[in-house]
Amino acid sequence: MAIPQDYDGPAIEFILRSIKPDNTADVIEQVLAQVPPSPAKLALYTKDQVDGDMTEQLLMGISERGYGKAELKEFMDKVHMTKI
């Protein structure tokens, strides 16, 4: 994976994970370490059911750090309706 040359959005970091040998808690810690200490909110699909250990641990990590949550679905619905 590579960032497109003409990309001018926020910084992107790819974190590759091998499901078998990687510890889920370590991967989540690695992801959350990239979040600034005081964001207003993190956008995610808050209305979805927790579907596994990784999701559950990530949501716990977000709560423990006191990050706010913003629903991503409404924004993504508008994005999908935009014609290019």
Jmol script that loads the backbone (N, CA, C; Angstrom):
load data "model"
ATOM      1  N   MET A   1       0.843  -1.174   0.000  1.00  0.00           N
ATOM      2  CA  MET A   1       0.000   0.000   0.000  1.00  0.00           C
ATOM      3  C   MET A   1       0.887   1.235   0.000  1.00  0.00           C
ATOM      4  N   ALA A   2       0.437   2.241  -0.725  1.00  0.00           N
ATOM      5  CA  ALA A   2       1.186   3.486  -0.781  1.00  0.00           C
ATOM      6  C   ALA A   2       0.216   4.655  -0.848  1.00  0.00           C
ATOM      7  N   ILE A   3       0.625   5.777  -0.307  1.00  0.00           N
ATOM      8  CA  ILE A   3      -0.178   6.990  -0.349  1.00  0.00           C
ATOM      9  C   ILE A   3      -0.035   7.592  -1.745  1.00  0.00           C
ATOM     10  N   PRO A   4      -1.134   7.954  -2.410  1.00  0.00           N
ATOM     11  CA  PRO A   4      -1.047   8.548  -3.745  1.00  0.00           C
ATOM     12  C   PRO A   4      -0.188   9.808  -3.732  1.00  0.00           C
ATOM     13  N   GLN A   5       0.542  10.050  -4.801  1.00  0.00           N
ATOM     14  CA  GLN A   5       1.446  11.198  -4.885  1.00  0.00           C
ATOM     15  C   GLN A   5       0.720  12.532  -4.743  1.00  0.00           C
ATOM     16  N   ASP A   6      -0.490  12.630  -5.272  1.00  0.00           N
ATOM     17  CA  ASP A   6      -1.210  13.906  -5.232  1.00  0.00           C
ATOM     18  C   ASP A   6      -2.110  14.045  -3.999  1.00  0.00           C
ATOM     19  N   TYR A   7      -1.975  13.160  -3.020  1.00  0.00           N
ATOM     20  CA  TYR A   7      -2.785  13.200  -1.803  1.00  0.00           C
ATOM     21  C   TYR A   7      -2.362  14.371  -0.935  1.00  0.00           C
ATOM     22  N   ASP A   8      -3.333  15.196  -0.505  1.00  0.00           N
ATOM     23  CA  ASP A   8      -3.003  16.335   0.351  1.00  0.00           C
ATOM     24  C   ASP A   8      -3.870  16.372   1.616  1.00  0.00           C
ATOM     25  N   GLY A   9      -4.411  15.248   2.002  1.00  0.00           N
ATOM     26  CA  GLY A   9      -5.243  15.157   3.201  1.00  0.00           C
ATOM     27  C   GLY A   9      -4.412  14.935   4.449  1.00  0.00           C
ATOM     28  N   PRO A  10      -5.070  14.527   5.532  1.00  0.00           N
ATOM     29  CA  PRO A  10      -4.346  14.284   6.786  1.00  0.00           C
ATOM     30  C   PRO A  10      -3.339  13.141   6.638  1.00  0.00           C
ATOM     31  N   ALA A  11      -2.400  13.087   7.545  1.00  0.00           N
ATOM     32  CA  ALA A  11      -1.368  12.046   7.497  1.00  0.00           C
ATOM     33  C   ALA A  11      -2.005  10.663   7.554  1.00  0.00           C
ATOM     34  N   ILE A  12      -1.461   9.765   6.777  1.00  0.00           N
ATOM     35  CA  ILE A  12      -1.955   8.388   6.742  1.00  0.00           C
ATOM     36  C   ILE A  12      -0.813   7.464   7.121  1.00  0.00           C
ATOM     37  N   GLU A  13      -1.108   6.504   7.980  1.00  0.00           N
ATOM     38  CA  GLU A  13      -0.119   5.485   8.327  1.00  0.00           C
ATOM     39  C   GLU A  13      -0.792   4.132   8.179  1.00  0.00           C
ATOM     40  N   PHE A  14      -0.171   3.250   7.435  1.00  0.00           N
ATOM     41  CA  PHE A  14      -0.697   1.903   7.264  1.00  0.00           C
ATOM     42  C   PHE A  14      -0.099   1.016   8.337  1.00  0.00           C
ATOM     43  N   ILE A  15      -0.951   0.286   9.033  1.00  0.00           N
ATOM     44  CA  ILE A  15      -0.491  -0.679  10.030  1.00  0.00           C
ATOM     45  C   ILE A  15      -0.924  -2.050   9.534  1.00  0.00           C
ATOM     46  N   LEU A  16       0.033  -2.868   9.174  1.00  0.00           N
ATOM     47  CA  LEU A  16      -0.263  -4.205   8.681  1.00  0.00           C
ATOM     48  C   LEU A  16      -0.262  -5.163   9.859  1.00  0.00           C
ATOM     49  N   ARG A  17      -1.226  -6.060   9.862  1.00  0.00           N
ATOM     50  CA  ARG A  17      -1.366  -6.988  10.976  1.00  0.00           C
ATOM     51  C   ARG A  17      -1.541  -8.395  10.456  1.00  0.00           C
ATOM     52  N   SER A  18      -0.781  -9.302  11.040  1.00  0.00           N
ATOM     53  CA  SER A  18      -0.966 -10.712  10.768  1.00  0.00           C
ATOM     54  C   SER A  18      -1.788 -11.271  11.916  1.00  0.00           C
ATOM     55  N   ILE A  19      -2.960 -11.757  11.620  1.00  0.00           N
ATOM     56  CA  ILE A  19      -3.911 -12.160  12.656  1.00  0.00           C
ATOM     57  C   ILE A  19      -3.362 -13.239  13.595  1.00  0.00           C
ATOM     58  N   LYS A  20      -2.648 -14.190  13.078  1.00  0.00           N
ATOM     59  CA  LYS A  20      -2.203 -15.304  13.929  1.00  0.00           C
ATOM     60  C   LYS A  20      -1.135 -14.912  14.949  1.00  0.00           C
ATOM     61  N   PRO A  21       0.026 -14.367  14.524  1.00  0.00           N
ATOM     62  CA  PRO A  21       1.061 -14.114  15.531  1.00  0.00           C
ATOM     63  C   PRO A  21       0.905 -12.804  16.309  1.00  0.00           C
ATOM     64  N   ASP A  22       0.184 -11.828  15.759  1.00  0.00           N
ATOM     65  CA  ASP A  22       0.096 -10.523  16.412  1.00  0.00           C
ATOM     66  C   ASP A  22      -0.898 -10.537  17.567  1.00  0.00           C
ATOM     67  N   ASN A  23      -0.513  -9.908  18.648  1.00  0.00           N
ATOM     68  CA  ASN A  23      -1.371  -9.782  19.807  1.00  0.00           C
ATOM     69  C   ASN A  23      -2.330  -8.612  19.571  1.00  0.00           C
ATOM     70  N   THR A  24      -3.630  -8.861  19.695  1.00  0.00           N
ATOM     71  CA  THR A  24      -4.637  -7.834  19.441  1.00  0.00           C
ATOM     72  C   THR A  24      -4.407  -6.602  20.302  1.00  0.00           C
ATOM     73  N   ALA A  25      -4.115  -6.784  21.581  1.00  0.00           N
ATOM     74  CA  ALA A  25      -3.907  -5.648  22.483  1.00  0.00           C
ATOM     75  C   ALA A  25      -2.729  -4.790  22.017  1.00  0.00           C
ATOM     76  N   ASP A  26      -1.673  -5.428  21.522  1.00  0.00           N
ATOM     77  CA  ASP A  26      -0.515  -4.677  21.036  1.00  0.00           C
ATOM     78  C   ASP A  26      -0.862  -3.861  19.793  1.00  0.00           C
ATOM     79  N   VAL A  27      -1.647  -4.429  18.902  1.00  0.00           N
ATOM     80  CA  VAL A  27      -2.053  -3.732  17.676  1.00  0.00           C
ATOM     81  C   VAL A  27      -2.922  -2.527  18.040  1.00  0.00           C
ATOM     82  N   ILE A  28      -3.855  -2.710  18.961  1.00  0.00           N
ATOM     83  CA  ILE A  28      -4.729  -1.613  19.383  1.00  0.00           C
ATOM     84  C   ILE A  28      -3.911  -0.503  20.034  1.00  0.00           C
ATOM     85  N   GLU A  29      -2.967  -0.872  20.865  1.00  0.00           N
ATOM     86  CA  GLU A  29      -2.100   0.125  21.504  1.00  0.00           C
ATOM     87  C   GLU A  29      -1.318   0.896  20.441  1.00  0.00           C
ATOM     88  N   GLN A  30      -0.851   0.196  19.421  1.00  0.00           N
ATOM     89  CA  GLN A  30      -0.117   0.828  18.322  1.00  0.00           C
ATOM     90  C   GLN A  30      -1.014   1.816  17.574  1.00  0.00           C
ATOM     91  N   VAL A  31      -2.253   1.436  17.332  1.00  0.00           N
ATOM     92  CA  VAL A  31      -3.194   2.316  16.631  1.00  0.00           C
ATOM     93  C   VAL A  31      -3.513   3.539  17.485  1.00  0.00           C
ATOM     94  N   LEU A  32      -3.873   3.324  18.744  1.00  0.00           N
ATOM     95  CA  LEU A  32      -4.261   4.444  19.603  1.00  0.00           C
ATOM     96  C   LEU A  32      -3.087   5.363  19.925  1.00  0.00           C
ATOM     97  N   ALA A  33      -1.867   4.855  19.835  1.00  0.00           N
ATOM     98  CA  ALA A  33      -0.688   5.694  20.059  1.00  0.00           C
ATOM     99  C   ALA A  33      -0.554   6.760  18.976  1.00  0.00           C
ATOM    100  N   GLN A  34      -1.178   6.543  17.829  1.00  0.00           N
ATOM    101  CA  GLN A  34      -1.114   7.500  16.723  1.00  0.00           C
ATOM    102  C   GLN A  34      -2.132   8.632  16.865  1.00  0.00           C
ATOM    103  N   VAL A  35      -3.082   8.486  17.801  1.00  0.00           N
ATOM    104  CA  VAL A  35      -4.120   9.500  17.984  1.00  0.00           C
ATOM    105  C   VAL A  35      -3.570  10.609  18.879  1.00  0.00           C
ATOM    106  N   PRO A  36      -3.739  11.875  18.477  1.00  0.00           N
ATOM    107  CA  PRO A  36      -3.272  12.969  19.335  1.00  0.00           C
ATOM    108  C   PRO A  36      -3.910  12.878  20.726  1.00  0.00           C
ATOM    109  N   PRO A  37      -3.248  13.393  21.755  1.00  0.00           N
ATOM    110  CA  PRO A  37      -3.749  13.245  23.121  1.00  0.00           C
ATOM    111  C   PRO A  37      -5.090  13.919  23.388  1.00  0.00           C
ATOM    112  N   SER A  38      -5.441  14.915  22.628  1.00  0.00           N
ATOM    113  CA  SER A  38      -6.705  15.592  22.930  1.00  0.00           C
ATOM    114  C   SER A  38      -7.536  15.876  21.677  1.00  0.00           C
ATOM    115  N   PRO A  39      -7.951  14.841  20.955  1.00  0.00           N
ATOM    116  CA  PRO A  39      -8.830  15.110  19.813  1.00  0.00           C
ATOM    117  C   PRO A  39     -10.226  15.456  20.328  1.00  0.00           C
ATOM    118  N   ALA A  40     -10.959  16.222  19.545  1.00  0.00           N
ATOM    119  CA  ALA A  40     -12.331  16.523  19.936  1.00  0.00           C
ATOM    120  C   ALA A  40     -13.157  15.234  19.944  1.00  0.00           C
ATOM    121  N   LYS A  41     -13.085  14.495  18.848  1.00  0.00           N
ATOM    122  CA  LYS A  41     -13.854  13.254  18.724  1.00  0.00           C
ATOM    123  C   LYS A  41     -13.184  12.335  17.720  1.00  0.00           C
ATOM    124  N   LEU A  42     -13.428  11.051  17.881  1.00  0.00           N
ATOM    125  CA  LEU A  42     -13.024  10.060  16.882  1.00  0.00           C
ATOM    126  C   LEU A  42     -14.281   9.618  16.159  1.00  0.00           C
ATOM    127  N   ALA A  43     -14.230   9.586  14.834  1.00  0.00           N
ATOM    128  CA  ALA A  43     -15.388   9.162  14.055  1.00  0.00           C
ATOM    129  C   ALA A  43     -15.348   7.653  13.859  1.00  0.00           C
ATOM    130  N   LEU A  44     -16.441   7.005  14.194  1.00  0.00           N
ATOM    131  CA  LEU A  44     -16.570   5.572  13.996  1.00  0.00           C
ATOM    132  C   LEU A  44     -18.044   5.219  13.915  1.00  0.00           C
ATOM    133  N   TYR A  45     -18.312   4.012  13.498  1.00  0.00           N
ATOM    134  CA  TYR A  45     -19.692   3.556  13.373  1.00  0.00           C
ATOM    135  C   TYR A  45     -20.172   3.134  14.760  1.00  0.00           C
ATOM    136  N   THR A  46     -20.772   4.079  15.497  1.00  0.00           N
ATOM    137  CA  THR A  46     -21.158   3.826  16.879  1.00  0.00           C
ATOM    138  C   THR A  46     -22.420   2.977  17.011  1.00  0.00           C
ATOM    139  N   LYS A  47     -23.217   2.905  15.965  1.00  0.00           N
ATOM    140  CA  LYS A  47     -24.482   2.174  16.047  1.00  0.00           C
ATOM    141  C   LYS A  47     -24.334   0.696  15.716  1.00  0.00           C
ATOM    142  N   ASP A  48     -23.171   0.300  15.218  1.00  0.00           N
ATOM    143  CA  ASP A  48     -22.947  -1.104  14.879  1.00  0.00           C
ATOM    144  C   ASP A  48     -22.755  -1.936  16.136  1.00  0.00           C
ATOM    145  N   GLN A  49     -23.078  -3.205  16.034  1.00  0.00           N
ATOM    146  CA  GLN A  49     -22.859  -4.144  17.129  1.00  0.00           C
ATOM    147  C   GLN A  49     -21.371  -4.421  17.269  1.00  0.00           C
ATOM    148  N   VAL A  50     -20.925  -4.649  18.488  1.00  0.00           N
ATOM    149  CA  VAL A  50     -19.546  -5.088  18.703  1.00  0.00           C
ATOM    150  C   VAL A  50     -19.455  -6.492  18.130  1.00  0.00           C
ATOM    151  N   ASP A  51     -18.532  -6.686  17.173  1.00  0.00           N
ATOM    152  CA  ASP A  51     -18.503  -7.942  16.436  1.00  0.00           C
ATOM    153  C   ASP A  51     -17.278  -8.799  16.700  1.00  0.00           C
ATOM    154  N   GLY A  52     -16.497  -8.448  17.699  1.00  0.00           N
ATOM    155  CA  GLY A  52     -15.335  -9.282  17.974  1.00  0.00           C
ATOM    156  C   GLY A  52     -14.447  -8.670  19.034  1.00  0.00           C
ATOM    157  N   ASP A  53     -13.421  -9.426  19.370  1.00  0.00           N
ATOM    158  CA  ASP A  53     -12.496  -9.035  20.425  1.00  0.00           C
ATOM    159  C   ASP A  53     -11.767  -7.738  20.094  1.00  0.00           C
ATOM    160  N   MET A  54     -11.338  -7.590  18.850  1.00  0.00           N
ATOM    161  CA  MET A  54     -10.593  -6.396  18.477  1.00  0.00           C
ATOM    162  C   MET A  54     -11.465  -5.150  18.611  1.00  0.00           C
ATOM    163  N   THR A  55     -12.699  -5.211  18.146  1.00  0.00           N
ATOM    164  CA  THR A  55     -13.614  -4.077  18.251  1.00  0.00           C
ATOM    165  C   THR A  55     -13.867  -3.733  19.711  1.00  0.00           C
ATOM    166  N   GLU A  56     -14.119  -4.745  20.513  1.00  0.00           N
ATOM    167  CA  GLU A  56     -14.393  -4.528  21.936  1.00  0.00           C
ATOM    168  C   GLU A  56     -13.200  -3.866  22.634  1.00  0.00           C
ATOM    169  N   GLN A  57     -12.001  -4.358  22.367  1.00  0.00           N
ATOM    170  CA  GLN A  57     -10.810  -3.789  22.990  1.00  0.00           C
ATOM    171  C   GLN A  57     -10.541  -2.375  22.497  1.00  0.00           C
ATOM    172  N   LEU A  58     -10.781  -2.120  21.218  1.00  0.00           N
ATOM    173  CA  LEU A  58     -10.579  -0.778  20.678  1.00  0.00           C
ATOM    174  C   LEU A  58     -11.540   0.211  21.323  1.00  0.00           C
ATOM    175  N   LEU A  59     -12.811  -0.154  21.446  1.00  0.00           N
ATOM    176  CA  LEU A  59     -13.792   0.724  22.081  1.00  0.00           C
ATOM    177  C   LEU A  59     -13.444   0.985  23.541  1.00  0.00           C
ATOM    178  N   MET A  60     -12.954  -0.038  24.241  1.00  0.00           N
ATOM    179  CA  MET A  60     -12.524   0.139  25.631  1.00  0.00           C
ATOM    180  C   MET A  60     -11.345   1.109  25.695  1.00  0.00           C
ATOM    181  N   GLY A  61     -10.382   0.960  24.791  1.00  0.00           N
ATOM    182  CA  GLY A  61      -9.224   1.847  24.754  1.00  0.00           C
ATOM    183  C   GLY A  61      -9.614   3.290  24.489  1.00  0.00           C
ATOM    184  N   ILE A  62     -10.582   3.491  23.601  1.00  0.00           N
ATOM    185  CA  ILE A  62     -11.075   4.833  23.298  1.00  0.00           C
ATOM    186  C   ILE A  62     -11.722   5.446  24.539  1.00  0.00           C
ATOM    187  N   SER A  63     -12.546   4.664  25.216  1.00  0.00           N
ATOM    188  CA  SER A  63     -13.215   5.151  26.428  1.00  0.00           C
ATOM    189  C   SER A  63     -12.222   5.444  27.541  1.00  0.00           C
ATOM    190  N   GLU A  64     -11.250   4.544  27.731  1.00  0.00           N
ATOM    191  CA  GLU A  64     -10.257   4.737  28.787  1.00  0.00           C
ATOM    192  C   GLU A  64      -9.455   6.012  28.592  1.00  0.00           C
ATOM    193  N   ARG A  65      -9.233   6.395  27.356  1.00  0.00           N
ATOM    194  CA  ARG A  65      -8.462   7.605  27.063  1.00  0.00           C
ATOM    195  C   ARG A  65      -9.332   8.858  27.058  1.00  0.00           C
ATOM    196  N   GLY A  66     -10.637   8.675  27.218  1.00  0.00           N
ATOM    197  CA  GLY A  66     -11.555   9.810  27.295  1.00  0.00           C
ATOM    198  C   GLY A  66     -11.843  10.485  25.967  1.00  0.00           C
ATOM    199  N   TYR A  67     -11.608   9.783  24.856  1.00  0.00           N
ATOM    200  CA  TYR A  67     -11.908  10.357  23.549  1.00  0.00           C
ATOM    201  C   TYR A  67     -13.417  10.393  23.335  1.00  0.00           C
ATOM    202  N   GLY A  68     -13.892  11.472  22.723  1.00  0.00           N
ATOM    203  CA  GLY A  68     -15.292  11.541  22.341  1.00  0.00           C
ATOM    204  C   GLY A  68     -15.519  10.702  21.088  1.00  0.00           C
ATOM    205  N   LYS A  69     -16.775  10.377  20.818  1.00  0.00           N
ATOM    206  CA  LYS A  69     -17.106   9.577  19.637  1.00  0.00           C
ATOM    207  C   LYS A  69     -18.105  10.346  18.784  1.00  0.00           C
ATOM    208  N   ALA A  70     -17.897  10.321  17.492  1.00  0.00           N
ATOM    209  CA  ALA A  70     -18.828  10.917  16.537  1.00  0.00           C
ATOM    210  C   ALA A  70     -19.261   9.816  15.581  1.00  0.00           C
ATOM    211  N   GLU A  71     -20.545   9.805  15.249  1.00  0.00           N
ATOM    212  CA  GLU A  71     -21.071   8.790  14.339  1.00  0.00           C
ATOM    213  C   GLU A  71     -20.565   9.043  12.926  1.00  0.00           C
ATOM    214  N   LEU A  72     -19.981   8.041  12.315  1.00  0.00           N
ATOM    215  CA  LEU A  72     -19.404   8.149  10.983  1.00  0.00           C
ATOM    216  C   LEU A  72     -20.422   7.871   9.878  1.00  0.00           C
ATOM    217  N   LYS A  73     -21.477   7.153  10.181  1.00  0.00           N
ATOM    218  CA  LYS A  73     -22.421   6.715   9.153  1.00  0.00           C
ATOM    219  C   LYS A  73     -23.049   7.875   8.378  1.00  0.00           C
ATOM    220  N   GLU A  74     -23.533   8.890   9.079  1.00  0.00           N
ATOM    221  CA  GLU A  74     -24.193  10.005   8.394  1.00  0.00           C
ATOM    222  C   GLU A  74     -23.227  10.705   7.428  1.00  0.00           C
ATOM    223  N   PHE A  75     -21.989  10.911   7.868  1.00  0.00           N
ATOM    224  CA  PHE A  75     -20.998  11.536   6.999  1.00  0.00           C
ATOM    225  C   PHE A  75     -20.720  10.665   5.771  1.00  0.00           C
ATOM    226  N   MET A  76     -20.516   9.382   5.985  1.00  0.00           N
ATOM    227  CA  MET A  76     -20.219   8.489   4.865  1.00  0.00           C
ATOM    228  C   MET A  76     -21.399   8.360   3.916  1.00  0.00           C
ATOM    229  N   ASP A  77     -22.626   8.413   4.425  1.00  0.00           N
ATOM    230  CA  ASP A  77     -23.800   8.413   3.549  1.00  0.00           C
ATOM    231  C   ASP A  77     -23.766   9.609   2.604  1.00  0.00           C
ATOM    232  N   LYS A  78     -23.377  10.785   3.123  1.00  0.00           N
ATOM    233  CA  LYS A  78     -23.291  11.987   2.280  1.00  0.00           C
ATOM    234  C   LYS A  78     -22.166  11.840   1.259  1.00  0.00           C
ATOM    235  N   VAL A  79     -21.058  11.263   1.684  1.00  0.00           N
ATOM    236  CA  VAL A  79     -19.936  11.044   0.760  1.00  0.00           C
ATOM    237  C   VAL A  79     -20.365  10.146  -0.382  1.00  0.00           C
ATOM    238  N   HIS A  80     -21.080   9.074  -0.073  1.00  0.00           N
ATOM    239  CA  HIS A  80     -21.507   8.129  -1.096  1.00  0.00           C
ATOM    240  C   HIS A  80     -22.529   8.726  -2.051  1.00  0.00           C
ATOM    241  N   MET A  81     -23.251   9.739  -1.617  1.00  0.00           N
ATOM    242  CA  MET A  81     -24.240  10.384  -2.491  1.00  0.00           C
ATOM    243  C   MET A  81     -23.619  11.444  -3.388  1.00  0.00           C
ATOM    244  N   THR A  82     -22.378  11.833  -3.115  1.00  0.00           N
ATOM    245  CA  THR A  82     -21.698  12.859  -3.902  1.00  0.00           C
ATOM    246  C   THR A  82     -21.226  12.266  -5.226  1.00  0.00           C
ATOM    247  N   LYS A  83     -21.525  12.936  -6.295  1.00  0.00           N
ATOM    248  CA  LYS A  83     -21.078  12.486  -7.607  1.00  0.00           C
ATOM    249  C   LYS A  83     -19.736  13.091  -7.928  1.00  0.00           C
ATOM    250  N   ILE A  84     -18.887  12.293  -8.487  1.00  0.00           N
ATOM    251  CA  ILE A  84     -17.549  12.773  -8.864  1.00  0.00           C
ATOM    252  C   ILE A  84     -17.566  13.199 -10.307  1.00  0.00           C
TER     253      ILE A  84
END
end "model"
wireframe off; spacefill off
backbone 0.3
color backbone group
